[in-house]
Amino acid sequence: MSTANSSNNRRGIVSLAEAIILQSLEDLWIPEHREESECFFCGEGFSICAEVAGLHHSKTSGILNQIGGIQIGKTIRKHSA
């Protein structure tokens, strides 16, 4: 695989991770999708997407603080069963 293809693939993966995070933020405000979105932010999915997107810990913490309506401990217990 050429370097240009590799770079394009990387950009595509980063864009996808960013899009997943943005869509999950929007889904928090849609009652039919809120629970699934909360699970995403409280689980491994958000951590993986944030890492792929290159978000540093301070940025991910800021996102979680801005959506402060999510009670992380309560949500994890609720969805881990």
DSSP file (Angstrom, degrees, kcal/mol; ACC not computed):
  #  RESIDUE AA STRUCTURE BP1 BP2  ACC     N-H-->O    O-->H-N    N-H-->O    O-->H-N    TCO  KAPPA ALPHA  PHI   PSI    X-CA   Y-CA   Z-CA
    1    1 A M              0   0    0      0, 0.0     2,-0.0     0, 0.0     0, 0.0   0.000 360.0 360.0 360.0 136.5    0.0    0.0    0.0
    2    2 A S     >  -     0   0    0      1,-0.1     4,-2.3     4,-0.0     5,-0.2  -0.310 360.0-114.2 -76.3 162.1    1.4    3.4   -0.9
    3    3 A T  H  > S+     0   0    0      1,-0.2     4,-2.4     2,-0.2     5,-0.2   0.870 116.9  54.4 -62.6 -37.6    2.0    6.1    1.6
    4    4 A A  H  > S+     0   0    0      2,-0.2     4,-2.4     1,-0.2    -1,-0.2   0.916 109.6  46.6 -64.2 -43.4   -0.8    8.3    0.0
    5    5 A N  H  > S+     0   0    0      2,-0.2     4,-2.7     1,-0.2    -2,-0.2   0.908 112.0  51.1 -64.2 -41.4   -3.3    5.5    0.4
    6    6 A S  H  X S+     0   0    0     -4,-2.3     4,-2.3     2,-0.2    -2,-0.2   0.906 111.0  48.0 -62.1 -42.2   -2.3    4.9    3.9
    7    7 A S  H  X S+     0   0    0     -4,-2.4     4,-2.4     2,-0.2    -2,-0.2   0.906 112.1  49.2 -65.5 -42.5   -2.7    8.6    4.7
    8    8 A N  H  X S+     0   0    0     -4,-2.4     4,-2.1     2,-0.2    -2,-0.2   0.899 110.9  50.4 -64.0 -40.5   -6.1    8.7    3.1
    9    9 A N  H  X S+     0   0    0     -4,-2.7     4,-2.3     2,-0.2    -2,-0.2   0.916 110.1  50.3 -62.7 -43.4   -7.2    5.6    5.0
   10   10 A R  H  X S+     0   0    0     -4,-2.3     4,-2.5     1,-0.2    -2,-0.2   0.927 110.3  49.2 -61.1 -46.0   -6.1    7.1    8.3
   11   11 A R  H  X S+     0   0    0     -4,-2.4     4,-2.5     1,-0.2    -1,-0.2   0.888 110.5  51.8 -61.5 -38.5   -7.9   10.4    7.6
   12   12 A G  H  X S+     0   0    0     -4,-2.1     4,-2.1     2,-0.2    -1,-0.2   0.899 110.2  47.6 -64.4 -41.3  -11.1    8.3    6.7
   13   13 A I  H  X S+     0   0    0     -4,-2.3     4,-2.3     2,-0.2    -2,-0.2   0.908 112.6  48.9 -67.0 -42.3  -10.9    6.4   10.0
   14   14 A V  H  X S+     0   0    0     -4,-2.5     4,-2.4     2,-0.2    -2,-0.2   0.923 111.2  50.4 -62.6 -44.5  -10.3    9.6   12.0
   15   15 A S  H  X S+     0   0    0     -4,-2.5     4,-2.4     1,-0.2    -2,-0.2   0.893 109.9  50.8 -61.3 -40.1  -13.3   11.2   10.2
   16   16 A L  H  X S+     0   0    0     -4,-2.1     4,-2.3     2,-0.2    -1,-0.2   0.923 109.9  49.1 -64.0 -44.7  -15.5    8.2   11.0
   17   17 A A  H  X S+     0   0    0     -4,-2.3     4,-2.0     1,-0.2    -2,-0.2   0.910 112.5  48.4 -61.2 -42.6  -14.6    8.3   14.7
   18   18 A E  H  X S+     0   0    0     -4,-2.4     4,-2.6     1,-0.2    -1,-0.2   0.904 110.7  51.2 -63.6 -41.4  -15.3   12.0   14.9
   19   19 A A  H  X S+     0   0    0     -4,-2.4     4,-2.6     1,-0.2    -2,-0.2   0.877 107.7  52.6 -65.0 -37.8  -18.6   11.5   13.1
   20   20 A I  H  X S+     0   0    0     -4,-2.3     4,-2.3     2,-0.2    -1,-0.2   0.925 110.9  47.2 -63.1 -44.4  -19.6    8.8   15.6
   21   21 A I  H  X S+     0   0    0     -4,-2.0     4,-2.0     2,-0.2    -2,-0.2   0.937 113.7  47.5 -62.6 -47.1  -18.9   11.1   18.5
   22   22 A L  H  X S+     0   0    0     -4,-2.6     4,-2.1     1,-0.2    -2,-0.2   0.905 112.3  49.1 -63.2 -41.4  -20.8   14.0   17.0
   23   23 A Q  H  X S+     0   0    0     -4,-2.6     4,-2.5     1,-0.2    -1,-0.2   0.899 109.6  51.9 -65.4 -39.1  -23.8   11.8   16.1
   24   24 A S  H  X S+     0   0    0     -4,-2.3     4,-0.9     2,-0.2    -1,-0.2   0.863 107.6  52.9 -65.8 -34.9  -23.9   10.3   19.6
   25   25 A L  H >< S+     0   0    0     -4,-2.0     3,-0.6     1,-0.2     4,-0.4   0.925 111.3  46.0 -63.6 -43.9  -23.9   13.9   21.0
   26   26 A E  H >< S+     0   0    0     -4,-2.1     3,-1.6     1,-0.2    -2,-0.2   0.892 107.0  59.2 -64.1 -38.9  -26.9   14.7   18.8
   27   27 A D  H >< S+     0   0    0     -4,-2.5     3,-1.5     1,-0.3     6,-0.3   0.708  87.5  75.1 -66.2 -20.1  -28.6   11.5   19.8
   28   28 A L  T << S+     0   0    0     -4,-0.9    -1,-0.3    -3,-0.6    -2,-0.2   0.806  96.6  49.4 -59.5 -27.5  -28.5   12.5   23.5
   29   29 A W  T <  S+     0   0    0     -3,-1.6    -1,-0.3    -4,-0.4    -2,-0.2   0.357  93.5  83.4 -96.8   4.7  -31.4   14.9   22.7
   30   30 A I  S X> S-     0   0    0     -3,-1.5     3,-2.3     1,-0.1     4,-1.4  -0.938  72.0-148.0-109.3 112.5  -33.6   12.4   20.9
   31   31 A P  H 3> S+     0   0    0      0, 0.0     4,-0.5     0, 0.0     3,-0.3   0.824  96.1  55.5 -51.0 -37.7  -35.6   10.4   23.5
   32   32 A E  H 34 S+     0   0    0      1,-0.2     4,-0.2     2,-0.1    -5,-0.1   0.709 119.4  32.0 -69.1 -18.7  -35.5    7.2   21.3
   33   33 A H  H <> S+     0   0    0     -3,-2.3     4,-2.3    -6,-0.3    -1,-0.2   0.447  91.0  95.6-116.2  -4.1  -31.7    7.2   21.1
   34   34 A R  H  X S+     0   0    0     -4,-1.4     4,-2.8    -3,-0.3     5,-0.2   0.911  84.4  49.2 -59.2 -46.8  -30.8    8.7   24.5
   35   35 A E  H  X S+     0   0    0     -4,-0.5     4,-2.1     1,-0.2    -1,-0.2   0.916 112.7  47.4 -62.5 -43.0  -30.2    5.5   26.3
   36   36 A E  H  > S+     0   0    0      1,-0.2     4,-1.9     2,-0.2    -1,-0.2   0.894 112.6  50.3 -63.9 -39.6  -28.0    4.1   23.5
   37   37 A S  H  X S+     0   0    0     -4,-2.3     4,-2.4     2,-0.2    -2,-0.2   0.906 108.2  52.1 -65.7 -42.1  -26.0    7.3   23.4
   38   38 A E  H  X S+     0   0    0     -4,-2.8     4,-2.1     1,-0.2    -1,-0.2   0.913 108.1  52.1 -59.6 -42.2  -25.5    7.3   27.2
   39   39 A C  H  X S+     0   0    0     -4,-2.1     4,-1.0    -5,-0.2     6,-0.2   0.892 108.3  52.2 -60.9 -39.3  -24.1    3.7   26.9
   40   40 A F  H >< S+     0   0    0     -4,-1.9     6,-1.7     1,-0.2     3,-0.6   0.948 112.6  43.1 -61.5 -49.5  -21.7    4.9   24.2
   41   41 A F  H 3< S+     0   0    0     -4,-2.4    -1,-0.2     1,-0.2    -2,-0.2   0.796 117.8  45.7 -70.6 -27.1  -20.3    7.8   26.3
   42   42 A C  H 3< S+     0   0    0     -4,-2.1    -1,-0.2    -5,-0.2    -2,-0.2   0.552 112.5  58.5 -90.9  -7.9  -20.1    5.7   29.4
   43   43 A G  S <X S-     0   0    0     -4,-1.0     4,-0.9    -3,-0.6     3,-0.4  -0.265 102.5 -80.4-111.3-164.3  -18.6    2.7   27.8
   44   44 A E  H  > S+     0   0    0      1,-0.2     4,-2.6     2,-0.2     5,-0.2   0.742 111.7  74.9 -72.2 -25.4  -15.6    1.7   25.8
   45   45 A G  H  > S+     0   0    0     -6,-0.2     4,-2.6     1,-0.2     5,-0.2   0.915  97.5  45.2 -56.9 -47.4  -17.0    3.0   22.5
   46   46 A F  H  > S+     0   0    0     -6,-1.7     4,-2.8    -3,-0.4     5,-0.2   0.916 112.4  51.8 -64.3 -42.5  -16.4    6.6   23.4
   47   47 A S  H  X S+     0   0    0     -4,-0.9     4,-2.0    -7,-0.3    -2,-0.2   0.911 112.3  45.9 -59.8 -42.9  -12.9    5.9   24.6
   48   48 A I  H  X S+     0   0    0     -4,-2.6     4,-2.6     2,-0.2     5,-0.2   0.949 114.9  45.7 -66.4 -49.0  -12.0    4.1   21.4
   49   49 A C  H  X S+     0   0    0     -4,-2.6     4,-2.6    -5,-0.2    -2,-0.2   0.898 112.4  51.7 -62.2 -40.2  -13.4    6.7   19.1
   50   50 A A  H  X>S+     0   0    0     -4,-2.8     5,-2.8    -5,-0.2     4,-0.6   0.904 111.2  47.5 -63.6 -41.2  -11.8    9.5   21.1
   51   51 A E  H ><5S+     0   0    0     -4,-2.0     3,-0.9    -5,-0.2    -2,-0.2   0.935 113.3  47.2 -65.4 -46.0   -8.4    7.8   20.9
   52   52 A V  H 3<5S+     0   0    0     -4,-2.6    -2,-0.2     1,-0.3    -1,-0.2   0.893 111.3  51.9 -61.7 -39.8   -8.8    7.2   17.2
   53   53 A A  H 3<5S-     0   0    0     -4,-2.6    -1,-0.3    -5,-0.2    -2,-0.2   0.598 116.0-117.4 -74.0 -10.1   -9.9   10.8   16.6
   54   54 A G  T <<5 +     0   0    0     -3,-0.9     2,-0.4    -4,-0.6    -3,-0.2   0.727  55.9 160.5  82.2  21.7   -6.8   12.0   18.5
   55   55 A L      < -     0   0    0     -5,-2.8    -1,-0.3    -6,-0.2     2,-0.1  -0.637  33.4-134.8 -78.8 130.6   -8.7   13.7   21.4
   56   56 A H    >>  -     0   0    0     -2,-0.4     4,-2.3     1,-0.1     3,-0.7  -0.372  27.2-100.8 -79.3 163.6   -6.6   14.2   24.4
   57   57 A H  H 3> S+     0   0    0      1,-0.3     4,-2.7     2,-0.2     5,-0.2   0.863 122.4  55.5 -53.7 -40.6   -7.9   13.4   27.9
   58   58 A S  H 3> S+     0   0    0      1,-0.2     4,-1.8     2,-0.2    -1,-0.3   0.882 109.2  47.5 -63.3 -36.4   -8.7   17.0   28.7
   59   59 A K  H <> S+     0   0    0     -3,-0.7     4,-2.1     2,-0.2    -2,-0.2   0.915 112.7  47.5 -70.7 -43.1  -10.9   17.2   25.6
   60   60 A T  H  X S+     0   0    0     -4,-2.3     4,-2.3     1,-0.2    -2,-0.2   0.891 112.0  50.9 -66.3 -37.3  -12.7   14.0   26.3
   61   61 A S  H  X S+     0   0    0     -4,-2.7     4,-2.4    -5,-0.2    -1,-0.2   0.896 108.6  52.7 -63.7 -39.7  -13.2   15.1   29.9
   62   62 A G  H  X S+     0   0    0     -4,-1.8     4,-2.2    -5,-0.2    -2,-0.2   0.896 108.5  49.6 -62.9 -41.0  -14.6   18.4   28.6
   63   63 A I  H  X S+     0   0    0     -4,-2.1     4,-1.5     2,-0.2    -2,-0.2   0.943 112.3  47.1 -62.7 -47.5  -17.1   16.6   26.4
   64   64 A L  H  < S+     0   0    0     -4,-2.3     6,-0.3     1,-0.2    -2,-0.2   0.866 111.9  51.2 -64.3 -35.7  -18.3   14.4   29.3
   65   65 A N  H >< S+     0   0    0     -4,-2.4     3,-1.3     1,-0.2    -1,-0.2   0.879 106.8  54.2 -67.4 -37.4  -18.5   17.5   31.5
   66   66 A Q  H 3< S+     0   0    0     -4,-2.2    -1,-0.2     1,-0.3    -2,-0.2   0.808 109.6  46.8 -68.0 -28.8  -20.6   19.3   28.9
   67   67 A I  T >< S+     0   0    0     -4,-1.5     3,-2.1     1,-0.2    -1,-0.3  -0.122  75.7 152.0-100.5  37.3  -23.1   16.5   28.8
   68   68 A G  T <   +     0   0    0     -3,-1.3    -1,-0.2     1,-0.3    -2,-0.1   0.493  48.2  86.3 -50.5 -10.2  -23.2   16.4   32.6
   69   69 A G  T 3  S+     0   0    0     -3,-0.2     2,-0.6     2,-0.1    -1,-0.3   0.676  70.9  91.7 -66.1 -15.0  -26.7   15.0   32.6
   70   70 A I    <   -     0   0    0     -3,-2.1     2,-1.1    -6,-0.3     3,-0.1  -0.709  68.6-153.0 -84.4 123.3  -25.2   11.6   32.3
   71   71 A Q     >  -     0   0    0     -2,-0.6     4,-2.8     1,-0.2     5,-0.3  -0.814  12.1-162.1 -94.4  98.7  -24.5   10.0   35.7
   72   72 A I  H  > S+     0   0    0     -2,-1.1     4,-2.6     1,-0.2     5,-0.2   0.881  82.3  46.2 -56.4 -50.6  -21.7    7.7   34.7
   73   73 A G  H  > S+     0   0    0      1,-0.2     4,-1.9     2,-0.2    -1,-0.2   0.918 115.9  46.1 -59.5 -44.5  -21.7    5.3   37.6
   74   74 A K  H  > S+     0   0    0      1,-0.2     4,-2.1     2,-0.2    -1,-0.2   0.905 113.4  49.2 -65.1 -42.7  -25.5    4.9   37.5
   75   75 A T  H  X S+     0   0    0     -4,-2.8     4,-2.2     2,-0.2    -2,-0.2   0.896 108.6  52.5 -66.8 -41.0  -25.5    4.4   33.7
   76   76 A I  H  X S+     0   0    0     -4,-2.6     4,-1.5    -5,-0.3    -1,-0.2   0.930 111.5  46.6 -62.3 -44.4  -22.8    1.8   33.7
   77   77 A R  H  X S+     0   0    0     -4,-1.9     4,-0.5    -5,-0.2    -1,-0.2   0.916 112.2  51.3 -61.9 -41.8  -24.6   -0.3   36.3
   78   78 A K  H  < S+     0   0    0     -4,-2.1     3,-0.3     1,-0.2    -1,-0.2   0.866 119.1  34.6 -64.9 -37.5  -27.8    0.1   34.4
   79   79 A H  H  < S+     0   0    0     -4,-2.2    -1,-0.2     1,-0.2    -2,-0.2   0.527 102.7  72.4 -99.1  -6.8  -26.3   -1.1   31.1
   80   80 A S  H  <        0   0    0     -4,-1.5    -1,-0.2     1,-0.2    -2,-0.1   0.610 360.0 360.0 -86.9  -9.5  -23.8   -3.6   32.2
   81   81 A A     <        0   0    0     -4,-0.5    -1,-0.2    -3,-0.3    -2,-0.1   0.493 360.0 360.0 -73.5 360.0  -26.3   -6.3   33.2
